[in-house]
Amino acid sequence: APAMDVFSLGCVIAEVMRGGATTLDLATLMRILRDPDSDAFDLDVKDGLDPPELRDVVTAMLAREPSRRGDAATHLRTLEAAGVLPPEFSAFAYDFFTKVLLEAPRPDDRIALVC
């Protein structure tokens, strides 16, 4: 589902920008799965996420309620407008991932194409 993809991307961005600090470990994930209303879902990733626009986007991407996570295109435009990503990024990313998906239908083929 798109909302889960946005959540996953938020986790990846948070971990990369915070030097590999874990965003969601297995124990926390298991607590969330057992009790979706658990406060374990309130992920605090604000430390190490600068500038503020990046922090705001990642915080939205990690929202507990999927409908509040927004969509990837909106987050991309926000980050480009704030200068966090260069304007050329979206054109490159779209073309690159389209090529990967069209030319490499199997996961192993995708890895080979990217490498």
GROMACS elastic network, one bead per residue, 0.5 to 0.9 nm:
[ bonds ]
;  ai    aj funct       b0    kb
    1     4     6  0.54222   500
    1     5     6  0.64273   500
    1     6     6  0.88864   500
    2     6     6  0.62234   500
    2     7     6  0.86210   500
    2    71     6  0.74423   500
    2    72     6  0.84255   500
    3     6     6  0.50977   500
    3     7     6  0.62364   500
    3     8     6  0.86744   500
    3    61     6  0.83138   500
    3    66     6  0.54250   500
    3    67     6  0.71285   500
    3    68     6  0.87200   500
    3    69     6  0.64333   500
    3    70     6  0.74472   500
    3    71     6  0.72013   500
    3    72     6  0.89537   500
    4     8     6  0.60936   500
    4     9     6  0.85366   500
    4    66     6  0.73153   500
    4    69     6  0.88850   500
    5     8     6  0.50552   500
    5     9     6  0.61295   500
    5    10     6  0.85232   500
    5    72     6  0.85790   500
    6     9     6  0.51111   500
    6    10     6  0.61268   500
    6    11     6  0.87166   500
    6    61     6  0.57495   500
    6    62     6  0.78618   500
    6    66     6  0.89488   500
    6    69     6  0.69103   500
    6    70     6  0.76833   500
    6    71     6  0.66652   500
    6    72     6  0.62180   500
    7    10     6  0.50296   500
    7    11     6  0.63722   500
    7    12     6  0.88211   500
    7    58     6  0.86574   500
    7    60     6  0.87522   500
    7    61     6  0.51689   500
    7    62     6  0.51901   500
    7    63     6  0.76690   500
    7    66     6  0.81799   500
    7    69     6  0.72020   500
    8    11     6  0.51006   500
    8    12     6  0.63635   500
    8    13     6  0.87348   500
    8    61     6  0.82708   500
    8    62     6  0.81509   500
    9    12     6  0.50329   500
    9    13     6  0.61156   500
    9    14     6  0.84698   500
    9    58     6  0.86363   500
    9    61     6  0.76918   500
    9    62     6  0.89300   500
    9    72     6  0.88006   500
   10    13     6  0.51914   500
   10    14     6  0.60366   500
   10    15     6  0.85494   500
   10    57     6  0.81650   500
   10    58     6  0.52139   500
   10    59     6  0.77635   500
   10    60     6  0.83629   500
   10    61     6  0.52201   500
   10    62     6  0.59768   500
   11    14     6  0.51640   500
   11    15     6  0.61424   500
   11    16     6  0.86172   500
   11    22     6  0.84594   500
   11    23     6  0.58714   500
   11    24     6  0.73067   500
   11    58     6  0.78918   500
   11    61     6  0.82570   500
   11    62     6  0.72466   500
   12    15     6  0.52037   500
   12    16     6  0.61169   500
   12    17     6  0.85179   500
   12    23     6  0.81294   500
   13    16     6  0.52070   500
   13    17     6  0.59784   500
   13    18     6  0.83536   500
   13    58     6  0.73411   500
   14    17     6  0.53141   500
   14    18     6  0.59543   500
   14    19     6  0.86335   500
   14    20     6  0.81843   500
   14    21     6  0.80108   500
   14    22     6  0.83816   500
   14    23     6  0.67626   500
   14    45     6  0.66055   500
   14    46     6  0.86103   500
   14    48     6  0.84505   500
   14    49     6  0.71545   500
   14    55     6  0.86350   500
   14    58     6  0.68279   500
   15    18     6  0.51765   500
   15    19     6  0.62683   500
   15    21     6  0.53331   500
   15    22     6  0.59435   500
   15    23     6  0.60891   500
   15    45     6  0.86758   500
   16    19     6  0.54501   500
   16    20     6  0.53853   500
   16    21     6  0.78267   500
   17    20     6  0.73777   500
   17    21     6  0.86514   500
   17    48     6  0.67625   500
   17    49     6  0.62784   500
   17    50     6  0.83984   500
   18    21     6  0.56134   500
   18    22     6  0.85651   500
   18    45     6  0.83164   500
   18    47     6  0.75684   500
   18    48     6  0.51874   500
   18    49     6  0.66786   500
   19    48     6  0.83553   500
   20    23     6  0.85938   500
   22    25     6  0.63890   500
   23    43     6  0.71389   500
   23    44     6  0.80827   500
   23    45     6  0.69454   500
   24    27     6  0.83116   500
   24    28     6  0.62665   500
   24    29     6  0.65471   500
   24    41     6  0.88753   500
   24    43     6  0.76670   500
   25    28     6  0.54512   500
   25    29     6  0.62461   500
   25    30     6  0.87588   500
   26    29     6  0.50092   500
   26    30     6  0.61302   500
   26    31     6  0.86737   500
   27    30     6  0.51578   500
   27    31     6  0.63368   500
   27    32     6  0.87514   500
   28    31     6  0.50956   500
   28    32     6  0.62604   500
   28    33     6  0.86694   500
   28    40     6  0.61001   500
   28    41     6  0.76815   500
   29    32     6  0.51000   500
   29    33     6  0.61872   500
   29    34     6  0.86770   500
   29    40     6  0.81231   500
   29    41     6  0.81890   500
   30    33     6  0.50479   500
   30    34     6  0.61761   500
   30    35     6  0.85334   500
   31    34     6  0.51946   500
   31    35     6  0.60419   500
   31    36     6  0.78136   500
   31    38     6  0.71447   500
   31    40     6  0.67672   500
   31    41     6  0.85538   500
   32    35     6  0.50879   500
   32    37     6  0.73420   500
   32    38     6  0.60459   500
   32    39     6  0.82420   500
   32    40     6  0.62724   500
   32    41     6  0.62473   500
   33    36     6  0.58091   500
   34    38     6  0.85007   500
   35    38     6  0.53431   500
   35    40     6  0.89886   500
   36    39     6  0.85133   500
   36    40     6  0.86777   500
   36    41     6  0.76670   500
   36    64     6  0.88485   500
   37    40     6  0.83354   500
   37    41     6  0.77590   500
   37    64     6  0.89473   500
   38    41     6  0.62465   500
   38    42     6  0.83110   500
   39    42     6  0.54895   500
   39    43     6  0.86325   500
   40    43     6  0.70002   500
   41    62     6  0.87872   500
   41    63     6  0.84482   500
   41    64     6  0.63421   500
   42    62     6  0.85393   500
   42    63     6  0.79992   500
   42    64     6  0.71779   500
   43    46     6  0.89970   500
   43    59     6  0.84647   500
   43    62     6  0.73614   500
   43    63     6  0.85418   500
   43    64     6  0.89092   500
   44    47     6  0.78527   500
   44    59     6  0.83015   500
   45    48     6  0.76195   500
   45    49     6  0.73526   500
   45    55     6  0.80067   500
   45    58     6  0.81147   500
   45    59     6  0.73565   500
   46    49     6  0.56364   500
   46    50     6  0.84366   500
   46    55     6  0.60679   500
   46    56     6  0.86210   500
   46    58     6  0.85928   500
   46    59     6  0.75988   500
   47    50     6  0.82889   500
   47    55     6  0.86549   500
   48    55     6  0.85956   500
   49    52     6  0.72589   500
   49    53     6  0.89540   500
   49    54     6  0.64092   500
   49    55     6  0.51472   500
   49    56     6  0.89698   500
   49    58     6  0.84496   500
   50    53     6  0.74031   500
   50    54     6  0.60163   500
   50    55     6  0.61165   500
   51    54     6  0.55234   500
   51    55     6  0.65926   500
   51    56     6  0.89139   500
   51    82     6  0.88621   500
   51    84     6  0.76383   500
   52    56     6  0.60857   500
   52    57     6  0.85812   500
   53    56     6  0.51022   500
   53    57     6  0.61716   500
   53    58     6  0.86299   500
   53    78     6  0.76092   500
   53    79     6  0.68383   500
   53    82     6  0.67022   500
   53    84     6  0.78498   500
   54    57     6  0.51469   500
   54    58     6  0.61178   500
   54    59     6  0.84296   500
   54    78     6  0.87154   500
   54    79     6  0.67445   500
   54    82     6  0.86123   500
   54    84     6  0.71573   500
   55    58     6  0.53003   500
   55    59     6  0.60054   500
   55    60     6  0.85877   500
   56    59     6  0.51293   500
   56    60     6  0.61976   500
   56    61     6  0.86292   500
   57    60     6  0.51556   500
   57    61     6  0.61756   500
   57    62     6  0.87619   500
   57    69     6  0.89145   500
   57    75     6  0.62333   500
   57    78     6  0.78352   500
   57    79     6  0.78534   500
   58    62     6  0.62570   500
   58    63     6  0.87919   500
   58    75     6  0.87430   500
   59    62     6  0.52617   500
   59    63     6  0.64797   500
   59    69     6  0.85164   500
   60    63     6  0.52501   500
   60    68     6  0.68759   500
   60    69     6  0.51113   500
   60    70     6  0.70618   500
   61    64     6  0.89627   500
   61    66     6  0.86353   500
   61    68     6  0.79281   500
   61    70     6  0.67711   500
   61    71     6  0.82853   500
   61    72     6  0.87124   500
   61    75     6  0.84727   500
   62    65     6  0.86354   500
   62    66     6  0.85373   500
   62    68     6  0.89111   500
   62    69     6  0.65419   500
   63    66     6  0.66201   500
   63    67     6  0.85059   500
   63    68     6  0.61651   500
   63    69     6  0.54990   500
   64    67     6  0.88472   500
   64    68     6  0.77866   500
   64    69     6  0.80795   500
   65    68     6  0.55177   500
   65    69     6  0.70537   500
   66    69     6  0.54166   500
   66    70     6  0.80514   500
   67    70     6  0.67666   500
   69    72     6  0.89996   500
   70    73     6  0.86383   500
   70    74     6  0.69896   500
   70    75     6  0.73555   500
   71    74     6  0.55632   500
   71    75     6  0.64820   500
   71    76     6  0.87438   500
   72    75     6  0.51303   500
   72    76     6  0.60124   500
   72    77     6  0.86429   500
   73    76     6  0.50413   500
   73    77     6  0.62437   500
   73    78     6  0.86478   500
   73    90     6  0.89123   500
   74    77     6  0.51881   500
   74    78     6  0.62307   500
   74    79     6  0.87311   500
   75    78     6  0.50379   500
   75    79     6  0.62156   500
   75    80     6  0.85819   500
   76    79     6  0.52265   500
   76    80     6  0.61316   500
   76    81     6  0.85457   500
   76    85     6  0.80658   500
   76    89     6  0.89184   500
   76    90     6  0.72559   500
   77    80     6  0.50957   500
   77    81     6  0.59794   500
   77    82     6  0.85154   500
   77    87     6  0.87255   500
   77    90     6  0.83978   500
   78    81     6  0.51786   500
   78    82     6  0.61864   500
   78    83     6  0.86779   500
   78    84     6  0.86311   500
   79    82     6  0.51369   500
   79    83     6  0.62389   500
   79    84     6  0.51029   500
   79    85     6  0.56592   500
   79    86     6  0.85009   500
   80    83     6  0.50940   500
   80    84     6  0.58498   500
   80    86     6  0.58411   500
   80    87     6  0.55385   500
   80    88     6  0.87594   500
   80    89     6  0.80408   500
   80    90     6  0.83486   500
   81    84     6  0.76682   500
   81    85     6  0.80427   500
   81    86     6  0.86581   500
   81    87     6  0.78556   500
   82    85     6  0.76806   500
   83    86     6  0.61555   500
   83    87     6  0.78774   500
   85    88     6  0.81636   500
   85    89     6  0.64751   500
   85    90     6  0.86380   500
   86    89     6  0.55161   500
   86    90     6  0.82790   500
   87    90     6  0.66472   500
   87    91     6  0.79168   500
   88    91     6  0.55261   500
   88    92     6  0.62682   500
   88    93     6  0.86185   500
   89    92     6  0.51745   500
   89    93     6  0.58944   500
   89    94     6  0.84368   500
   90    93     6  0.50659   500
   90    94     6  0.59218   500
   90    95     6  0.84034   500
   91    94     6  0.54086   500
   91    95     6  0.61861   500
   91    96     6  0.84360   500
   92    95     6  0.53268   500
   92    96     6  0.58643   500
   92    97     6  0.84819   500
   93    96     6  0.51037   500
   93    97     6  0.59846   500
   93    98     6  0.82759   500
   94    97     6  0.54715   500
   94    98     6  0.59569   500
   94    99     6  0.84936   500
   95    98     6  0.51838   500
   95    99     6  0.61272   500
   95   100     6  0.86520   500
   96    99     6  0.51937   500
   96   100     6  0.62593   500
   96   101     6  0.87594   500
   97   101     6  0.60829   500
   97   102     6  0.84617   500
   98   101     6  0.52093   500
   98   102     6  0.60457   500
   98   103     6  0.83536   500
   99   102     6  0.51980   500
   99   103     6  0.57222   500
   99   104     6  0.78583   500
  100   103     6  0.54410   500
  100   104     6  0.54805   500
  100   105     6  0.78793   500
  100   109     6  0.86234   500
  100   110     6  0.59569   500
  100   111     6  0.89864   500
  100   113     6  0.69574   500
  100   114     6  0.75989   500
  101   104     6  0.55243   500
  101   105     6  0.59042   500
  101   106     6  0.86596   500
  101   110     6  0.74165   500
  102   105     6  0.64302   500
  103   109     6  0.82720   500
  103   110     6  0.80315   500
  103   113     6  0.84365   500
  104   107     6  0.73292   500
  104   108     6  0.81090   500
  104   110     6  0.50031   500
  104   111     6  0.85898   500
  104   112     6  0.86172   500
  104   113     6  0.72210   500
  105   108     6  0.86478   500
  105   109     6  0.67744   500
  105   110     6  0.70748   500
  106   109     6  0.52100   500
  106   110     6  0.63713   500
  106   111     6  0.89078   500
  107   110     6  0.50267   500
  107   111     6  0.63668   500
  107   112     6  0.87067   500
  108   111     6  0.52076   500
  108   112     6  0.62857   500
  108   113     6  0.86880   500
  109   112     6  0.50624   500
  109   113     6  0.61315   500
  109   114     6  0.86406   500
  110   113     6  0.50849   500
  110   114     6  0.61605   500
  110   115     6  0.85272   500
  111   114     6  0.52052   500
  111   115     6  0.60473   500
  112   115     6  0.52086   500
